[in-house]
């Protein structure tokens, strides 16, 4: 159960990070009134969030291997 939650959290962080990167770079301008569109700081924060999601996913997968 804990591993499933860990994978879900990791994948959610990756997905949100990619959305933030896309909005910050202007490739995903939805909603049109979003303050994040074409703001380069959100590319950085999205990268940090996606990297955190990858780290969570890797840690969970390594814990799974150990048993």
DOVOLO-939983 format. One record per atom (N, C-alpha, C): x, y, z. Coordinates in pm, whole numbers, padded with zeros to 5 digits, always signed. Layout:
N
XYZ...
REM end
This chain:
67
+00082-00119+00000+00000+00000+00000+00087+00126+00000+00190+00126+00084+00278+00242+00092+00353+00265-00039+00392+00157-00104+00462+00169-00232+00370+00227-00339+00246+00185-00339+00150+00236-00436+00130+00386-00417+00117+00428-00294+00102+00570-00264+00229+00645-00305+00343+00588-00279+00469+00650-00318+00482+00668-00468+00445+00563-00543+00446+00575-00689+00347+00681-00737+00230+00684-00678+00129+00783-00718+00178+00924-00692+00239+00946-00577+00292+01079-00544+00405+01115-00640+00494+01022-00666+00605+01048-00758+00558+01083-00898+00462+01005-00948+00410+01033-01082+00333+01164-01088+00261+01196-00981+00189+01323-00976+00287+01441-00976+00396+01429-00901+00498+01534-00901+00560+01551-01039+00588+01441-01107+00644+01448-01242+00547+01516-01337+00420+01475-01332+00319+01533-01420+00301+01682-01396+00290+01722-01270+00275+01864-01239+00399+01944-01279+00516+01886-01259+00639+01953-01300+00643+01976-01450+00601+01875-01527+00599+01891-01673+00495+01995-01716+00382+02000-01648+00282+02102-01679+00337+02241-01648+00406+02255-01536+00464+02385-01501+00570+02427-01603+00650+02331-01648+00750+02362-01750+00682+02408-01879+00577+02338-01918+00506+02373-02041+00438+02509-02030+00381+02541-01915+00318+02672-01898+00423+02782-01892+00531+02758-01823+00636+02859-01813+00701+02889-01946+00708+02790-02033+00768+02813-02164+00665+02859-02268+00537+02857-02232+00433+02905-02322+00375+02799-02413+00414+02673-02397+00362+02566-02482+00225+02515-02437+00186+02545-02315+00058+02501-02261-00012+02621-02198-00069+02709-02281-00129+02833-02228-00272+02814-02179-00290+02726-02082-00424+02702-02030-00419+02708-01879-00507+02778-01815-00604+02873-01868-00536+02998-01921-00600+03065-02009-00540+03180-02077-00504+03292-01981-00570+03298-01868-00543+03405-01771-00441+03364-01665-00373+03251-01684-00278+03203-01585-00157+03295-01573-00114+03317-01452+00004+03401-01426+00134+03328-01458+00128+03199-01488+00248+03120-01511+00293+03119-01657+00210+03165-01749+00239+03155-01891+00353+03250-01928+00452+03195-01998+00570+03268-02044+00649+03332-01931+00653+03267-01816+00733+03313-01703+00841+03208-01678+00965+03244-01707+01073+03145-01704+01099+03086-01566+01060+03153-01460+01083+03097-01326+01006+02967-01308+00891+02954-01377+00812+02832-01365+00875+02715-01439+00961+02743-01535+01038+02636-01598+01133+02576-01495+01197+02661-01417+01289+02616-01313+01215+02537-01205+01106+02593-01153+01031+02524-01047+00971+02394-01097+00927+02391-01222+00875+02267-01280+00982+02161-01290+01103+02202-01328+01215+02108-01333+01249+02052-01196+01246+02139-01096+01273+02094-00958+01166+01994-00914+01039+02025-00946+00931+01936-00905+00938+01802-00978+00967+01806-01107+00979+01681-01183+01096+01598-01132+01207+01663-01100+01323+01591-01046+01289+01529-00910+01213+01599-00829+01170+01543-00700+01081+01422-00722+00994+01429-00820+00909+01315-00852+00988+01195-00899+01090+01220-00980+01176+01110-01025+01251+01050-00906+01298+01135-00816+01369+01087-00698+01278+01001-00610+01155+01045-00590+01060+00967-00510+01034+00831-00575+01015+00831-00705+00987+00707-00777+01107+00611-00769+01227+00663-00784+01347+00579-00776+01365+00523-00636+01344+00606-00536+01358+00560-00397+01256+00451-00367+01133+00470-00409+01030+00369-00386+01064+00239-00458+01114+00248-00581+01148+00126-00655+01264+00052-00590+01359+00125-00533+01472+00058-00467+01429-00005-00335+01337+00059-00266+01285-00003-00143+01209-00130-00176+01144-00132-00290+01067-00249-00329+01159-00368-00357+01275-00341-00416+01368-00449-00448+01424-00514-00323+01444-00434-00218+01501-00488-00095+01403-00578-00020+01277-00553-00044+01179-00639+00021+01118-00573+00134
REM end
